[in-house]
Amino acid sequence: MAILEVMVVGSRARGPMRADARRNYERIVAAAEEIFTAHGVDASLEEIARRAGVGSATLHRHFPSRRSLLEVVFRDRAEALCARAREHASHGEPGTALFAWLRDFTTYAAASRGLVGSLLRDGRDADLLDESDGCAAMITAAAGELLGRARRAGAVRDGVRAEDLLALVSAISLTSHEGAGEGDGDDGTRAGRLLDLVIEGVRTPRAPAVAASASASASASASAAS
């Protein structure tokens, strides 16, 4: 099952909270994401409460079950990734924005790989992987918007589809983890190299005249420096 397809999450409505309750809620979710990613979905809820600086009763008041906490962790991670897409779009040149966000998605996919693998091993909440609350569609839409801007700016080749890019990056995450050999560096280093190859493959080639002009400018600058 592709990583993109396992963006879960039962949209349990969040009612109004007092400021202190909201802070506790956010600390619990942040601690849960960190601990679930590092230790799997069967990690200690008591440890999550300790990391968040709250008591177990407070954690269970916000999240009556482990499953309810997992649902929010998955959803919030997807929403944060889409927020990053909007940030890149508002601050960067279209091609740069797309490629920067693909690097964010690489990190996201790597963390999701661990969470998904843990769910499958544990088995108790594996049915979460079959549920959908629009998270995958939301991520695909964010990618499509960035890709559309980049295409209109002439930064990427025609015919590139958002779904294809996301599938490639998900595959990079899996390949980097499973196929790293001696001398490859860590997963992140290998994933970065592979993503660079993908980006070069979808980037619009420079026209020969442009490339020649750039080469001539570089030679002139080197001569002047010497």
C-alpha positions in Angstrom: 0.0 0.0 0.0 1.5 3.4 -1.0 2.4 5.7 1.8 0.2 8.4 0.4 -2.9 6.2 0.7 -2.6 5.8 4.4 -3.3 9.3 5.5 -5.9 8.5 8.0 -8.2 10.1 10.2 -11.5 10.1 11.7 -12.5 13.7 11.9 -13.5 13.9 15.5 -14.8 17.4 15.9 -12.7 19.6 18.2 -15.0 21.6 20.4 -14.0 25.0 21.9 -11.2 24.6 24.5 -9.8 26.8 27.2 -6.4 28.2 26.5 -4.7 25.8 29.0 -6.6 22.8 27.7 -5.6 23.8 24.1 -1.9 24.0 25.2 -2.1 20.6 26.8 -3.8 19.1 23.7 -1.2 20.5 21.4 1.7 19.3 23.6 0.2 15.8 23.8 -0.2 15.6 20.0 3.4 16.9 19.5 4.8 14.4 22.0 2.8 11.6 20.5 4.0 12.3 17.0 7.6 12.2 18.2 7.3 9.1 20.3 5.1 7.1 17.8 7.6 7.9 15.0 10.6 6.8 17.1 9.1 3.8 18.9 6.0 2.7 16.9 2.3 2.9 17.5 2.5 0.7 20.6 4.7 3.2 22.4 3.8 3.9 26.0 1.0 6.4 26.5 2.4 7.2 29.9 5.7 8.2 28.3 3.8 10.4 25.9 2.1 12.1 28.8 5.4 12.6 30.6 7.0 14.0 27.4 4.0 16.4 27.1 4.3 17.5 30.7 0.8 16.4 31.6 -0.8 13.6 33.7 -2.2 10.4 32.3 -5.7 11.5 33.3 -5.3 14.7 31.2 -4.1 12.6 28.2 -7.1 10.3 28.4 -9.5 13.2 28.9 -8.4 14.5 25.5 -7.8 11.1 23.9 -9.9 8.3 25.4 -8.1 5.6 23.4 -4.7 5.1 21.7 -6.6 5.0 18.3 -8.1 8.4 18.8 -4.6 9.8 19.4 -3.2 8.1 16.4 -6.0 9.5 14.2 -5.2 13.0 15.2 -1.4 12.5 14.7 -1.9 11.3 11.2 -4.3 14.1 10.3 -2.3 16.9 11.8 0.8 15.7 10.0 -1.0 15.8 6.7 -2.4 19.3 7.5 1.0 20.6 8.4 2.4 19.3 5.1 -0.3 21.1 3.2 0.4 24.3 5.1 4.0 24.0 4.1 2.9 23.9 0.4 1.0 27.2 0.9 4.0 28.8 2.6 6.3 27.8 -0.3 3.8 29.1 -2.8 3.5 32.4 -1.2 7.2 33.0 -0.8 9.0 31.3 -3.6 9.4 31.2 -7.4 7.0 28.5 -8.7 9.6 25.9 -9.6 11.6 26.5 -6.4 8.4 26.2 -4.3 7.5 22.9 -5.8 10.9 21.4 -5.4 11.3 22.6 -1.9 7.9 21.1 -0.9 8.9 17.8 -2.5 11.8 17.7 0.0 9.3 18.3 2.8 7.2 15.5 1.4 10.3 13.2 1.4 10.7 13.8 5.2 6.9 13.3 5.7 6.9 10.0 3.8 9.9 8.7 5.7 8.2 9.3 9.1 4.9 7.9 7.7 6.8 4.8 6.6 7.7 4.0 10.2 4.2 4.7 11.5 2.6 2.6 8.9 5.0 -0.3 9.3 4.4 -0.2 13.0 0.6 -0.3 12.5 0.9 -3.3 10.2 3.2 -5.2 12.7 1.0 -4.4 15.6 -2.2 -5.3 13.8 -4.6 -3.9 16.4 -5.4 -0.7 14.6 -4.3 -1.7 11.1 -7.8 -1.0 9.8 -6.9 2.7 10.1 -4.9 2.1 6.9 -8.1 1.4 5.0 -9.9 4.5 6.2 -9.8 7.8 4.4 -10.9 11.3 5.6 -9.7 13.2 2.6 -6.0 13.5 3.7 -4.6 11.8 0.6 -6.8 14.0 -1.6 -5.7 17.0 0.3 -2.0 16.3 -0.2 -2.5 15.5 -3.9 -4.4 18.8 -4.3 -1.6 20.7 -2.6 1.0 19.0 -4.9 -1.2 19.7 -7.9 -1.5 23.4 -7.1 2.3 23.8 -6.8 2.9 21.7 -9.9 0.4 23.8 -11.9 2.1 27.1 -10.9 5.5 25.6 -11.8 4.2 24.4 -15.2 2.7 27.7 -16.1 6.0 29.3 -15.2 7.8 26.9 -17.6 9.8 25.4 -14.7 8.6 21.7 -15.3 8.0 19.5 -18.3 4.6 19.1 -19.7 2.9 15.8 -18.9 4.1 15.6 -15.3 1.3 14.6 -12.9 1.1 15.4 -9.2 0.2 11.7 -8.5 3.3 10.6 -10.3 5.6 12.9 -8.3 4.1 11.8 -5.0 4.4 8.1 -6.0 8.1 8.7 -6.9 8.9 10.4 -3.6 7.1 7.7 -1.6 9.2 5.1 -3.5 12.3 7.1 -2.7 11.5 6.9 1.0 11.0 3.1 0.8 14.1 2.5 -1.4 16.3 4.7 0.8 15.4 2.7 3.9 15.5 -0.8 2.3 18.3 -0.5 -0.2 21.0 1.6 1.4 24.4 -0.1 1.2 27.7 0.5 2.7 29.0 4.0 1.8 25.6 5.3 0.9 25.3 7.4 4.1 22.1 7.6 6.1 18.6 7.3 4.7 18.2 11.1 4.4 21.4 11.5 2.4 20.4 8.8 0.0 16.9 10.1 -0.3 18.2 13.6 -1.0 20.4 12.3 -3.9 17.5 10.3 -5.4 15.2 13.3 -5.1 17.7 15.4 -6.9 17.6 13.0 -9.8 13.8 13.2 -9.9 13.8 17.0 -9.8 16.3 17.0 -12.7 14.1 14.6 -14.6 11.0 16.8 -14.3 12.6 20.2 -14.6 12.3 21.9 -18.0 15.6 21.5 -19.9 17.3 24.8 -20.6 17.4 25.7 -24.3 20.8 25.2 -25.9 21.2 29.0 -26.5 20.4 29.6 -22.8 22.9 27.0 -21.7 25.6 28.3 -24.0 25.1 31.8 -22.8 25.3 30.6 -19.2 28.5 28.7 -19.9 30.0 31.7 -21.7 29.2 33.9 -18.7 30.7 31.5 -16.3 33.9 31.3 -18.4 34.1 35.1 -18.6 33.7 35.4 -14.9 36.4 32.8 -14.3 38.8 34.6 -16.6 38.2 38.0 -15.0 38.8 36.4 -11.6 42.1 35.1 -12.7 
